[in-house]
Structures are given as C-alpha cells and as structure tokens.
Amino acid sequence: MPIIQITLLEGREPETVEQCIRDVANTVHKSLGAPLSTIRVYVNEVPSNYYAVGNKLKSEL
C-alpha cells in the first residue's frame, strides 16, 4: 500500500489541492501498478510562519 505525504504552504484553493491528490494517486497507480484502492495520499498544509528556509520564515519572504 503506497502512502504519499505532501507538505504544502497554506493558501491554495481546495480544488487545486484536490486535483493534485488525484493526479498523484493516478501517477503512482500508473508507475507502480498499485491498485488505486490501495493508494493513500495525505496533504499537510503548513502556515507560512511555521516554515523556514534557514532562519528566514516563509512569512517574512
């Protein structure tokens, strides 16, 4: 059972995230041959002030 975790900064439209989930599931299905019913895709949205590159928060950039 493939489990795919995606971490994104908050701010995208729900429809965009949902389409990403579908696209990733379909890609894993095609590339690994895993049945769609066994594929799990999890999206974790993170606030920009909880994500940093080095010591700079994304909310500061």
Secondary structure, 3 states (H helix, E strand, C coil): CCEEEEEEECCCCHHHHHHHHHHHHHHHHHHHCCCHHHCEEEEEEECHHHCEECCEEHHHC
